């Protein structure tokens, strides 16, 4: 592959509420046995990008632990590898990452030491499959300075969380708005970019001199009329898990047969760190319908249209509907949980009732201790 990969995984935002108190957004559990960052990492490996850097910062302990071995994504090689870059205080620099461009600038030596001509930059909170080779081919064919992977969103989608773009007939981006209140476009940036390595170094050095810190605002938007910036339109499933509603819906999307087939059965695969748990156990009286139940779970009650992560205990008389239960949760007898996300390591007392609505998902946090 003629490119190196960089995954931006250091951010946090208020849209995740209590869910980001424990972990960075790229470390959010997805689809029963994955983390959000697994999708970007797997896309890199499946595209034959052998050298990948992950830039972390906020609440990164569980994310760094997840990335502690590169073997799960087959990056453990003599050439290439998986690198994790956290903010480093040096005599020349005493700041944390102040934005995405600054995070790249503070790791400029990594870019300078590489020899590959191109860089693929991806966010760590996207759930999708994409062959980056096709994006690179498009980038080269258009003689683009920067290529932005975009996707047309369905009517009625909440677009306020995204960067919105408009293009001319040839695909060149003519307008780029970051999180606009009102827009006439439904073409969103997926946070995936292809750029020539030497040009990226030049742009980052310019940002560093001028103390500009954000890649979207200070590179893409600032240079859109001076650089050849093109949009590559992605097909297939794509979701960004940077809000409670989006995270909840993304997990429930994995109950749909077409989404399951796309991610679980169609080549290429999505890889993740594997935990050794026994198979799920369904005791007498358990009733499960239209749900995804992970290894290590023990079920005695009713589970409908829900996603249960590893090591969830469901007591007798429990009813769980339209909910996402994160790992290592104990749910006492005769509890009702509907339209909720239950945080990991929660202990739900017997007889509890937690009910949200499809428009207002309730987050349940009943920690048994202060660990992880």
C-alpha angles and dihedrals in degrees: 000000000000095000143068121218131231121188116197105215105152104092136105134183140190093244090080092057113184093355092078094049090091104032148012115269093249087059093057111126114247134188098357100292110029139080120224093248091057090078095057092042092050092048089053093051094043089052090054093247100151101181116060131167121200114202111207134176123138118073089335103161098101091039092052089047090052089052095044093109123041093198095090090067094033095246095131098108139130089243116047123355143172117290126190115203120194125178110285125200111220136166087262097043130040099166134098116229105296095192143335095285091047090050089055092043093053088055095045092126089066090057093045093050093053123088102200111112098223139048128210111203118193136173118241097226102066124108109206148099119246136161103223089197089072091051090050092050089051090048093053094043091053092044086230126177091209130006120203119200108226138179133203107236123216122258112277095027119144101250098173092095096058144067109252123211138191124202139194122238092277093055098255113143111245099171132028122182123181113221097332121194093220126021140163093208129083095187107111131191111244093205093250120124139177119203138158109264097231092048091050090053091051093049093047092049089052090050090049093053092049095040094241113153113178121083096205098044099033100038113019100035095034095051101033092109095042103042131055099250115175134188120230109201114223121212127202131035120343130163136167116215098204098118134049093245094048092046092050094047093045091057093047089048087069088068089068113096094225093052091046091051092047095053105025105035110022121083130280103051131222113236131206143168107284123226122200106237130149119251118277113276122220111197127199109290096029116132120188126178132172093348141126112230120186131212120285095032122134115202129194101151141047124300120180130176093344142122119231119191125208124312100009116158115207114193129214117288092017118145119199119179133171092351143128115223114192124214129298097016124154115208114192125221122290094014122149120210120175132166091358143128111217114204120233121271091022120149111209113201120232115271095022122148122206116173130171131168132243088256096043112039112200118225113213118202116175103153119194091203142348098267124122 
